[in-house]
Amino acid sequence: MSTVVETDVLIVGSGPAGASAALALSTYGVPNIVVTRYASLADTPRAHITNQRTMEVLRDLGVEQDVIAQATPQHLMGNTTFCTSLAGEELGRVRSWGNDPLVQAAHELASPTRMCDMPQHLMEPVLVDAAVARGTSLRFQTEYLSHIQDADGVTVTVRDRLRGDTYKIRAKYLIGADGGRSRVAEDAGLPMSGQMGVAGSINIVFEADLSRYTAHRPSTLYWVLAPGATVGGIGAGLVRCVRPWNEWLIVWGYDVTAGAPDLTTEYAESVVRQLVGDDEIPVTIKSSSAWTVNEMYAETYSAGRVFCAGDATHRHPPSNGLGSNTSVQDSYNLAWKLKLVLDGTASPKLLDTYTAERAPVGKQVVTRANRSIGETAPIFEALDGLSPQTPEQLWANIAARKDATEAAEKQRAGLRDAIAFKVYEFNAHGVDLNQRYTSDAVVPDGTPAETFARDPELHHQPTSRPGARIPHAWLTSGTRTLSTLDTVGKGRFTLLTGIGGEGWIRAAEAQDVEIATVVIGPGQQYEDPYGDWARLSEISDAGALLVRPDGFVAFRHASATPDAEALVSDALRRILGHA
């Protein structure tokens, strides 16, 4: 075929990063095409933990309720259990994913959304269906082959895997969302740090009614300490609930230096039986696949008109449930910038802030996810389970914790402490919500550098500082109750002020850029009945926050000023790359 297909943005890959990029772009009215080499969307559960920040993104993009309708709710996610098998001895639990009462309160205070468990094979259709309904063109069985850039765009060669022929797609920008072995990132020459294939793991998807072992301690994850579990990158055998309580996924390790085992149905069933601990329950193996644990991140997320997102730029194990969340948030950060550049509102320099803002986040999640794997080892150490030994010795060590001896009491304390320390994997609220952006799309306000009152990985700290996500507070408007996050987004800038902030409103209305305005106070458009916004806004009533389309604060001024119009104009010039 000689015809060249044209679009504004071509997205390679239909996973969480590609699908959310398409959804955001189509929501903003930007023409885009998604190509995927596969014949369908994800057919296995893969990623699943969906944190509050991602739910906020999906809320802004209008699909939050579609996700909630299919997801496992938060209250069924959180009794992370450590055991010898599902039918065997329980060693301890961690209240996880916001289900500890104190952490649950922190979740309630931090966001209008709740985290949930939304397996990837259910999430992708929600994102893609909405994207296509809003204008995305989706092409299955279309394989990316190569790309060539010039001053005005990117010419991509693809192969139609049904017909077998190749053709070209001409786009103004290319997004590589093609996963952990991204050909787009490789062809773009993105510099990477770290190592691929540091350990081996196997996914086994199966069906079985395990309600007798799980319904009384509902959880997303059940960790099994069994002989051989320390092989591979995960550190223990893992039984993951896909759908309560009859769809499951097991993660089991293998020696990556020896290669993956032959993944026969018999082999998969033997692993399932070992971790479930019940040979009588009917089990149906659905699929098995081998993968490697990676510790790699891109130092730069773009090259010219080519941008990469998701696993193409941060490759790490599933610990902490960060992968798809970071992928969705990458695309959300990039989409509004592409929209403003493509419609002429912003200079292409705005796109340089994508790497500046998202690369530090990608590095952080790769580091955190791999560190969480290492933090499983103390559980084995408490049971003397790391040194080479027979299964009988491991069982004896586990049984010894029940003895009425000083050594056993010490062992019990060590095991409790080791399990409790896994809070860094299962309740890392700060990792989810404490992103701080430093880039040319953020205007510093001259206040002292932020300090964290508590561990910033575990605890969310709200702030209205430029570069932080706008704090959540419940407001009212007539009979409606809504979050401050609901007043921003929608693909445009928003200026928030209060009584006495009329100068800021006039300044916003005087700009060539669309800026929504929000006035909060008694008798105003929005009211602050609980006083939460007054406490969290960190500005006076007459001060102002200019919030970007992605909900991050771009500019802050603490009070009224006669220079409001000049300050807003200058801030926008800097943010949009015109300064």
Secondary structure, DSSP 8 states (H G I E B T S, - for coil): ---EEEEEEEEE--SHHHHHHHHHHHHTT--EEEE-SSSSS--S----EE-HHHHHHHHHTT-HHHHHHHSEEGGGTBEEEEESSTTS-EEEEEE-TT-SHHHHHHHHHH-SS--EE--HHHHHHHHHHHHHHTT-EEETTEEEEEEEE-SS-EEEEEEETTT--EEEEEEEEEEE---TT-HHHHHHT--EEEEEEEEEEEEEEEE---HHHHTTS-BSEEEE--TTTTSSSSSSEEEEEEETTTEEEEEEEE-TTT------HHHHHHHHHHHH--SSS--EEEEEEEEEEEEEEES-SEETTEEE-GGGTEE--SGGG-HHHHHHHHHHHHHHHHHHHHTTSS-GGGGHHHHHHHHHHHHHHHHHHHHHHHTTHHHHHHTT-SS---HHHHHHHHHHTTSSSHHHHHHHHHHHHHHHTTHHHH--HHHHH--B--STTS----------SS-TTTS------TTBB----EEEETTEEEEGGGGS-TTSEEEEEETT-HHHHHHHHTSSS-EEEEEESTTSSBB-TTSHHHHHS-S-TT-EEEE-TTSBEEEEESS--TTHHHHHHHHHHHHTT--
